[in-house]
Amino acid sequence: MNPKPVTGLNVLKGTMGILPDIGRILKGIYYLATAKAEKQRSLGTMFEKRAKQIPNKCFLRYRQRQYTYAEFNAWANQISHYLSSQDVKSGDIVAIMMENRPETLACVLAVTKLGAIASMINTTQRDEVLLHSFTVVKPKRIIIGQECYDAFQSIRGQLPHDAHSSPDETYGMPMFVADDEPIPTPTNFLDLNTAIAQESKQNPISTQHIKMKQPAYYIFTSGTTGLPKASILTHFRWVKAMGAFGLSAFRLKDNDVFYVCLPLYHNNALTVSWASIVGAGATMVLARKFSASRFWEDCREYGVTACCYIGELCRYLLNQPPKENDRDHNLRVMGGNGLRPDIWMEFRQRFGVEHIMELYGASECNIAFVNALNLDMTAGYCPMSFEVVKYDIERDEPILSEKGFMIPVEKGETGLLIAEVTQRSPYEGYTNPDANRSKILRDVFKKGDEYFHSGDLVQKQGYKHVAFVDRLGDTFRWKGENVATTEVEEVTNQFSQITHSVVYGVQIPKTDGRAGMAAITLNTELNQFDTEKFATHVRNKLPSYAVPMFIRIRPEQDVTGTFKYKKGALKQEGFDPSLCNEPLFVLLPNERAYRPIDKDTLELLKEGTLAI
């Protein structure tokens, strides 16, 4: 099922639906309208405001632990004062590597109250990728959770000037935060819990001097095709998210209970979810990790009314065996990005979620779209200046007019999303200047203008709405046509014997472009997989150029900590059996079924002698 253009009737119905919540929406618009880069407002000041207004209101529930707004604020203050005594000040970077638990949020809040920057390390990273994440941001101090101790120790000796004993070295003595079943503080670590015990619980003076334009934290890209990049998230973005998402889109009330099961090193958890909760004075329920089998049980146990999703999380929930109590919950709104059109309606109908608030944005992007009107199969609306322009996939560049300017697509067409860089929509970018240069387009529609290059193909739906189609790096050309991997994945996932699929393009010697290949995970035994029925299915549902030529059977897919598929290695291994120890099949033009790739077939493919 493909997204459709948005009509005036859709917009009218959606607008009528939001009228009962107009008060909260206007409050959100107020925060958006008053957000100015030079203004002294921040994550810290907003939390302190809530702690003063509703001190005894429950802010956070984690397993059997609870914290009021006042308690949590006082705890973060103690950490702030201690970090300040360790010479952490405005502009300094503190790396934080902990899984989802209250201590993680408390440390982030503490760091940002000083005007310092919390660098959120992905807890699933290891070896050279983890080393890269620590060294690229050059932190002044490091905070490590007990659960991440082994991973950190494996690369600690490779860090430049790693201080094993002296606080005067580059990183100082790393700080250790014990877990629920604590172990003794390791040698050459400082026990953070002990260190803060005698610190003041009063708000640090530094918080009042932080401007919205200052960085609050770094969020690393997922690194699906290379080493992760650290994108800069400012207090400006956090406060805008509070107004745009929490109040105007989620339309949260102070009695809402918001479930956070996404990792706190991801923007949807730390910005979209946290800002929304604080903006409304609501309650957060923090899960250590996402669990498809426990998700609805947690929602029922804690009385959850709202949550945030990402990637394939919704598909994981849908793949769980149906239960009689699937609709027995209070969850009224789910917001996030990555809910595919092929399961959108099925998900809504099965679980009875009233409002699916799909949104579009990225840590480094200067604008965001949000489905505030509760329409189906759209990434939503954006009031800021953007355009969708024609793009040449084969040349990997925008198509220009005779005057040398980019060309907008028509309603219903697909193109590259670009967003104008203005004072109200500044580009915050990455910590790496080289990465920033590749993201800014100049002289787009007139001399002197600047636009952010999203790297995403979207459908222009009209009424300032778009639908996500594919990443530029994932879309490929075959037989002179553009193939969007997300569209092919939707079709392959519809086949009854397939649970998940990942589609990408692979090169065949002596051919132009890339042929489609699908790495699929079956819900049946390999010897029961009907390759002829699958071939018929994809041929009936897809244009001939989009039918995957190759399939690879995988027991499970490799995903990042935020459920994004890792395609880099798959593309490199291609259809060569010597590079991957998994079953490989090929569908040739005049054959009815996919057949295994044997030595002879592989040689013919490499020689380019097969008629494909």
HELIX and SHEET records of a PDB file:
HELIX    1   1 GLY A    8  ILE A   18  1                                  11    
HELIX    2   2 LEU A   19  ASP A   21  5                                   3    
HELIX    3   3 ILE A   22  ALA A   33  1                                  12    
HELIX    4   4 LEU A   43  GLN A   53  1                                  11    
HELIX    5   5 TYR A   69  SER A   85  1                                  17    
HELIX    6   6 PRO A  102  LYS A  113  1                                  12    
HELIX    7   7 ASP A  127  VAL A  137  1                                  11    
HELIX    8   8 GLN A  146  CYS A  148  5                                   3    
HELIX    9   9 TYR A  149  ARG A  156  1                                   8    
HELIX   10  10 LEU A  192  ALA A  195  1                                   4    
HELIX   11  11 ILE A  205  HIS A  209  5                                   5    
HELIX   12  12 HIS A  235  ALA A  241  1                                   7    
HELIX   13  13 MET A  242  LEU A  247  3                                   6    
HELIX   14  14 ASN A  267  ASN A  267  1                                   1    
HELIX   15  15 ASN A  268  SER A  273  3                                   6    
HELIX   16  16 TRP A  274  ALA A  280  1                                   7    
HELIX   17  17 PHE A  295  TYR A  302  1                                   8    
HELIX   18  18 LEU A  313  LEU A  318  1                                   6    
HELIX   19  19 PRO A  341  PHE A  351  1                                  11    
HELIX   20  20 PRO A  433  ARG A  437  1                                   5    
HELIX   21  21 THR A  485  ASN A  493  1                                   9    
HELIX   22  22 LEU A  526  GLN A  528  5                                   3    
HELIX   23  23 THR A  531  LYS A  541  1                                  11    
HELIX   24  24 SER A  544  ALA A  546  5                                   3    
HELIX   25  25 GLY A  568  GLU A  573  1                                   6    
HELIX   26  26 LYS A  599  GLU A  607  1                                   9    
SHEET    1   A 8 ARG A  65  THR A  68  0                                        
SHEET    2   A 8 CYS A  58  TYR A  62 -1                                        
SHEET    3   A 8 THR A 283  LEU A 286  1                                        
SHEET    4   A 8 VAL A 257  VAL A 260  1                                        
SHEET    5   A 8 ALA A 306  ILE A 310  1                                        
SHEET    6   A 8 VAL A 333  ASN A 337  1                                        
SHEET    7   A 8 HIS A 355  TYR A 360  1                                        
SHEET    8   A 8 PHE A 369  VAL A 370 -1                                        
SHEET    1   B 7 LEU A 190  ASP A 191  0                                        
SHEET    2   B 7 MET A 175  VAL A 177  1                                        
SHEET    3   B 7 ARG A 141  GLY A 145  1                                        
SHEET    4   B 7 ILE A  93  MET A  97  1                                        
SHEET    5   B 7 ILE A 117  MET A 120  1                                        
SHEET    6   B 7 PRO A 215  PHE A 220  1                                        
SHEET    7   B 7 ALA A 230  THR A 234 -1                                        
SHEET    1   C 5 GLY A 380  TYR A 381  0                                        
SHEET    2   C 5 HIS A 465  ARG A 471 -1                                        
SHEET    3   C 5 GLU A 450  GLY A 462 -1                                        
SHEET    4   C 5 THR A 414  GLU A 420 -1                                        
SHEET    5   C 5 PHE A 386  VAL A 389 -1                                        
SHEET    1   D 4 GLY A 380  TYR A 381  0                                        
SHEET    2   D 4 HIS A 465  ARG A 471 -1                                        
SHEET    3   D 4 GLU A 450  GLY A 462 -1                                        
SHEET    4   D 4 ILE A 440  ARG A 442 -1                                        
SHEET    1   E 2 TYR A 391  ASP A 392  0                                        
SHEET    2   E 2 GLU A 397  PRO A 398 -1                                        
SHEET    1   F 2 PHE A 476  TRP A 478  0                                        
SHEET    2   F 2 GLU A 481  VAL A 483 -1                                        
SHEET    1   G 5 ILE A 498  VAL A 506  0                                        
SHEET    2   G 5 ALA A 515  LEU A 522 -1                                        
SHEET    3   G 5 PHE A 550  ILE A 553  1                                        
SHEET    4   G 5 LEU A 584  VAL A 586 -1                                        
SHEET    5   G 5 ARG A 595  PRO A 596 -1                                        
END                                                                             
